[in-house]
Amino acid sequence: MKDKEANNPLIQQGEKLYPTKVRTEKERVTDLTVSKDQSLERSNDACNREIERLREQAKILMEQADQVEFEAEIRTKIRSANCGFHPVVNQVYFLYEKNESCILSLIGPDEWNGQPPYGNCLASVVQLGDLTWEISDYMSPQ
C-alpha cells in the first residue's frame, strides 16, 4: 500500500487514499454569521412577498383574459344568431342558445311563462352606435 501512495503524484506525502475523519469541524457561530443569516432571512422574506404579489397579479390577468375570451365568444355567437328583426342601437336584447343554435330576442328569460322556448339565455346585450355589441349582463346557466 505504501508503494501506491508514493507513486501517485496527486497525493501528498503522508495523505491517505481514504477518509480518516467521520465528522467535519463544528461551525463557529460569530456575530458576522448571525448578521449574515438575518440578512438572508430578510432578503428571502422580501422575495417571498414579491413572488406572492406577482402571483396575485398573474391571477388577476388570467381572470381578465378569460373574461375577454368569453366576451369574444358571446360576440361570435351574436354574429351567427338568428334574428327576425333589425337590431336597434341602445336596445337591450337577449341571446339564447339551444342545440348549438343561437337566437337574439327582445324577450328576457324572466318574461316567459315557464321555460324560454329558445333554450338557455347566455347574456343580455346592447348594440352600440358603432354597431359593436356590449355584453350588459351574463346569465347563469339554468
C-alpha positions in Angstrom: 0.0 0.0 0.0 2.9 2.3 0.7 4.2 1.9 -2.8 0.8 3.0 -4.3 0.7 6.1 -2.1 4.2 7.1 -3.1 3.8 6.5 -6.8 0.6 8.7 -7.1 1.7 12.3 -7.8 -1.7 13.8 -6.7 -1.4 12.5 -3.2 1.0 14.4 -1.0 3.3 12.7 1.3 1.5 11.4 4.4 -2.0 11.6 3.0 -4.3 8.6 2.9 -6.4 7.3 0.0 -9.4 7.0 2.2 -11.1 9.5 4.6 -9.9 9.3 8.2 -12.5 11.6 9.8 -16.2 10.9 10.3 -17.4 14.4 11.0 -16.5 17.8 9.8 -15.4 20.6 12.1 -18.0 22.3 14.2 -19.1 25.6 12.6 -18.2 28.6 14.7 -21.1 31.0 15.3 -20.0 34.6 15.3 -21.7 37.9 15.2 -20.9 38.1 11.5 -22.5 34.7 10.7 -25.6 35.7 12.8 -25.8 39.0 10.9 -25.4 37.2 7.5 -28.2 34.7 8.5 -30.5 37.6 9.5 -29.8 39.4 6.3 -30.5 36.3 4.2 -33.8 35.7 6.1 -34.9 39.3 5.5 -34.0 39.0 1.8 -35.9 35.8 1.5 -39.0 37.3 3.2 -38.9 40.2 0.7 -38.6 37.8 -2.2 -41.5 35.7 -1.0 -43.7 38.8 -0.6 -42.7 39.9 -4.1 -43.5 36.5 -5.5 -46.9 36.4 -3.8 -47.7 39.9 -5.2 -46.7 38.7 -8.7 -48.8 35.6 -8.4 -51.8 37.7 -7.4 -51.3 39.9 -10.4 -51.0 36.9 -12.7 -54.2 35.5 -11.3 -56.0 38.8 -12.0 -54.6 38.9 -15.5 -55.7 35.3 -16.2 -59.2 36.1 -15.0 -59.2 39.2 -17.3 -58.0 37.1 -20.2 -60.8 34.5 -19.5 -63.3 37.4 -19.4 -62.1 38.8 -22.7 -62.2 35.3 -24.3 -65.7 34.7 -23.0 -66.9 38.1 -24.4 -65.4 37.3 -27.8 -67.2 34.0 -27.8 -70.5 35.8 -27.0 -69.9 38.3 -29.7 -69.2 35.5 -32.2 -72.5 33.8 -31.2 -74.3 37.1 -31.6 -72.9 37.4 -35.1 -74.2 33.9 -36.1 -77.5 34.3 -34.2 -80.9 34.1 -35.9 -82.7 37.4 -35.6 -86.2 38.1 -37.0 -85.8 41.9 -36.8 -83.3 44.6 -37.5 -81.4 45.4 -34.2 -81.8 49.0 -32.9 -78.9 50.9 -31.3 -79.0 51.0 -27.5 -81.8 48.5 -27.3 -81.4 45.6 -24.8 -81.6 42.1 -26.4 -81.2 38.6 -25.0 -79.0 36.0 -26.5 -80.4 32.4 -26.2 -78.7 29.2 -27.2 -80.4 25.8 -27.8 -78.7 22.8 -29.5 -75.7 25.0 -30.5 -78.1 27.3 -32.4 -78.4 30.9 -31.2 -81.2 33.4 -31.4 -81.4 37.1 -30.4 -84.7 38.1 -28.7 -86.4 41.2 -27.2 -87.9 39.0 -24.5 -85.9 38.3 -21.4 -85.8 35.0 -19.6 -87.9 36.2 -16.7 -90.7 37.4 -19.1 -91.6 33.9 -20.3 -94.4 31.8 -18.8 -92.3 28.9 -17.8 -89.1 27.8 -19.6 -87.9 30.0 -22.5 -88.6 28.3 -25.9 -85.2 29.3 -27.3 -83.2 27.5 -24.7 -80.6 28.9 -22.2 -80.2 32.7 -22.0 -76.5 33.4 -22.3 -76.4 37.2 -21.9 -78.3 40.4 -22.3 -76.6 42.5 -24.9 -76.8 46.1 -26.4 -75.8 47.2 -29.8 -73.7 50.3 -29.6 -73.6 53.2 -32.0 -70.6 51.8 -33.9 -72.6 48.6 -34.4 -70.5 46.6 -32.0 -72.1 44.7 -29.2 -71.7 45.3 -25.5 -72.5 42.5 -23.0 -74.5 44.2 -20.3 -75.3 41.1 -18.2 -74.2 37.5 -18.1 -76.9 35.0 -17.3 -76.2 31.9 -15.1 -76.9 28.5 -16.8 -80.2 27.1 -15.7 
